[in-house]
Amino acid sequence: MTNYNQKSVLIIGATGNLGLELLRHAAKDSKIDEVHVMARTPSKLDAADRSLVTSIEKGNARDTNDIEHALRKTKANYVILATGNGKDVSKSDTREATGRALAMALQKEEFSQVQAIVMSSHGASETKVVVGFGIGKLISFYLRH
């Protein structure tokens, strides 16, 4: 039976830049009892980061079944989705596909207690926002005013 007073967090996408930072922060937070990760390639986590987590689940964030399996196994009551393209700024459906897979999993009654947080580092780190039409123009306007 899941203990709803315990804070158990599952981080999906923990091998990326944002996911690693979230993992390290969550591991230091005294209000979080357990930190679990789901990663397509768990071997990308170095020994120091592996030592910070309660468990590592291998899975594809685009696959609803993999997310459901990780939620069942970890009994997490919080899930953080931190998937992206890394330093690749080309157009991709990664965020949409992984967000959809998580939403589909959370529709099941057995996961009704799970709270989700979706994080995005799009445009952060070494990537650049190209100022032009659309959101780039809006950002440019805000930065100037």
C-alpha positions in Angstrom: 0.0 0.0 0.0 1.3 3.4 -0.9 2.0 5.8 2.0 0.5 9.1 0.9 2.3 11.0 3.6 5.7 10.0 2.2 7.0 12.1 -0.7 8.3 9.8 -3.4 9.4 11.4 -6.6 9.9 9.8 -10.0 12.0 11.9 -12.4 11.6 10.9 -16.0 14.5 12.1 -18.2 17.1 12.2 -15.4 20.1 11.7 -17.6 19.7 15.1 -19.4 21.0 18.4 -18.1 17.7 19.5 -16.5 16.9 16.1 -15.2 20.3 15.7 -13.5 19.9 19.1 -11.8 16.4 18.1 -10.6 17.7 14.7 -9.4 20.5 16.4 -7.4 18.2 19.0 -5.9 15.5 16.5 -4.9 18.1 14.2 -3.3 19.2 17.1 -1.0 15.6 18.1 -0.1 14.8 16.8 3.4 11.1 16.9 2.5 11.5 14.3 -0.1 11.8 10.7 1.2 12.6 8.8 -2.0 14.0 9.8 -5.4 13.5 7.4 -8.3 14.5 7.9 -11.9 13.3 6.5 -15.2 15.8 6.7 -18.1 16.1 5.2 -21.5 19.9 4.7 -20.9 20.5 4.4 -17.2 24.2 3.8 -17.8 24.5 7.6 -18.5 24.1 8.2 -14.7 27.5 8.3 -13.1 28.2 6.5 -9.8 27.8 9.7 -7.7 24.3 10.4 -9.2 23.3 6.7 -8.9 24.1 6.9 -5.2 21.6 9.7 -4.7 18.5 7.7 -5.9 16.4 5.0 -4.4 15.9 3.2 -7.7 16.6 3.4 -11.4 14.0 2.2 -13.8 14.9 1.6 -17.4 12.2 2.9 -19.8 11.3 5.0 -22.7 9.4 8.2 -21.8 7.4 8.0 -25.1 6.0 4.7 -24.0 2.9 4.9 -21.7 3.5 1.2 -20.6 7.0 2.0 -19.5 5.8 5.0 -17.5 3.0 2.9 -15.9 5.5 0.2 -15.0 7.9 2.7 -13.3 5.0 4.3 -11.4 3.8 0.9 -10.1 7.3 -0.2 -9.2 8.4 3.0 -7.4 5.0 3.8 -5.9 5.9 7.5 -6.5 3.2 10.0 -5.7 5.0 12.8 -7.6 6.4 12.5 -11.2 8.6 15.1 -12.8 8.8 15.0 -16.6 12.1 16.6 -17.7 12.6 15.3 -21.3 14.0 17.2 -24.2 16.5 17.2 -27.0 19.7 18.1 -25.0 21.7 20.6 -27.0 19.9 19.8 -30.3 17.7 22.8 -31.1 16.1 21.3 -34.3 12.4 20.7 -34.3 11.3 17.6 -32.4 8.2 16.1 -31.0 10.0 14.8 -27.9 8.2 17.1 -25.4 4.8 16.5 -27.0 5.2 12.7 -27.2 6.5 12.3 -23.7 3.9 14.6 -22.3 1.2 12.7 -24.0 2.5 9.4 -22.8 2.6 10.7 -19.2 -0.9 12.1 -19.5 -2.2 8.8 -20.8 -0.7 6.9 -17.9 -2.1 9.4 -15.3 -5.6 8.9 -16.6 -5.7 5.5 -15.0 -7.5 5.3 -11.6 -4.6 3.6 -10.0 -2.5 6.7 -10.5 -5.1 9.2 -9.4 -3.0 10.3 -6.4 0.1 11.0 -8.5 0.8 14.7 -9.1 2.8 15.7 -12.2 5.2 18.5 -12.9 6.4 19.1 -16.4 9.7 20.9 -16.7 11.4 22.3 -19.8 14.8 23.8 -20.4 14.0 24.7 -24.0 16.1 27.7 -24.9 18.3 27.4 -21.8 22.0 26.3 -21.4 24.0 26.5 -24.5 21.0 26.8 -26.8 19.9 30.2 -28.2 16.5 31.8 -28.7 16.4 33.0 -32.3 14.8 36.4 -32.3 12.5 36.7 -35.3 8.8 36.2 -35.7 6.5 34.6 -33.1 7.8 33.9 -29.6 11.3 35.2 -30.4 9.8 38.7 -31.1 7.9 38.6 -27.9 11.0 37.7 -25.9 13.0 40.4 -27.6 10.3 43.0 -26.8 10.2 41.9 -23.1 13.9 42.0 -22.7 14.1 45.5 -24.1 11.3 46.9 -21.9 
